[in-house]
């Protein structure tokens, strides 16, 4: 009997062990609970800032509040070096950011283009059917050949989401709004009112209010741009700059006062206040679909001051921009909340030119006159090939040959371009000349691939001239400073076209990316966070955040 009890006890223990092991196997094999994805943002706020640099943002952090740049730096992703490649201005850079494509694909190589028929420059977003006659209302997104991030936001919700864009610059506003935007507004240089393109149909309530009861012209005489903080709080200033505060006004007697206002930090404030009204009055981000509002700002050196050294105005523009960003964040918090919002601030390159340094510094300089160069090149080609207007004009670094005449004389375009390049390269102030053949074949410059993709074949000329650094390019644009007419002669500076991008979203963790990131990767990155498709010409993958 004892043996039976012993055997049955052993059997019981074996059965218990088997049951326990089966239970444990079942526990191990049971699928773990999958974490639900974070809700998709219901509001996208994009702020595009011409001239923004990470160095200035870092320098001025102690002057910033909690809800502007400091919030982006502490809680978001900082991409310090977004690379646009050579020869890019703010318009082309914005097109690259919103489309994920370079000018060779998206069709926007610069703010202006050259009409070889009329021999005049025109805004690059002028409707091609209207070239030759120009008003602001004739600008459309049609010359942008691809879709944009804002287009994809609207498409993702079948058109139920709203897309709006506002800026002081018309072409920047149109690029931000894309082809499918609900509304797109900018401040007119002529009337001071918010105006739009015939392409966009909607007029939001904040625009109606400001154009009727709160017009800019009625307030402009009372405005002044003065330091936002005590002078000793601006870092890295020489002592003499701390003695006299700047003060810029916009008097009615000055015909350029609207342009002066738009180029100042006060213009950024006007745009930011209007954007905040959009968010609150249109209830953006609070309707169960994804809405988007894009805002344009400018912190480039102020053109209309008397002194070449305008560091203090530039720093003040950053400090005021920080407050403008905070005012938009406040409007978001009072609406859908930052927990439901993707906010990004993207810098675009400042103009490479500026005022020439004072002569006492003995910086090597000179003047390169495109008008004289066109005349001399034309005379040279006439000596070789007979009378005729061989050179059509010069625009944005490019010389345009008369292709109709070359064809009429049954000559080789390539041979004429080579002869022209050899002649131009011997001119004072010219460091190098590239033919369009070499550019398209990726044989030109230090970074041939980047130069090629930043050229739009539909807009490019025949020869690209590189002028010596420090030299002025004459035949500049006239402007007024306190009633005195001056001419802006861009000073050539060779500098890398990199700017920072800051992205804040509850879906991503705070981090800093210091290596160079191709600007074409920004649109796919934002699209991935939104869980929508990228613009149709975006060929690069999203940045791994």
Buried (B, 14 or more C-beta within 10 A) or exposed (E): EEEEEEEEEEEEEEEEEEEEEEEEEEEEEEEEEEEEEEEBBBBBBBBBBBBBBBEBBEBBEEBBBEBBBBBBBEBBBBBBBBBBBBBBBBBBBBBBBBBBBBBBBBBBBBBBBBBBEEEBBBBBBBBEEBBEEBEBBBBBBBBBBBBBBBBBBBBBBEEEBBBBBBBBBBBBBBBBBBBBBBBBBBBBBEBBBBBBBEBBEBEBEBBEBBBEEEBBEEEBEEBEBEBBEEBEBBEEBEEEBBEEEBEBBBEEEBEBBBBBBBBBBBBBBBBBBBBBBBBBEBEBBBBEBBBBBBBBBBBBBBBBBEEEBBBBBBBBBBBBBBBBBBBBBBBBBEBBBBEBBBBBBBBBBBBBBBBBBEEEEEEEBEBBBBEEBBEBBBEBBBEEBEEBBBBBBBBBBBBBBBEEBBEEEEEEBEEBBBBBBEBBBEBEBBEBBBBBBBBBEBEBBEBBEBBBBBBBEEBBBBBBBBBBBBBBBBBEEEBBBBEEEBEBBBBBEEEEBBBBBBBBBBBBEEEEBEEEBBBBBBBBBBBBBBEBBBBBBBEBEBBEB
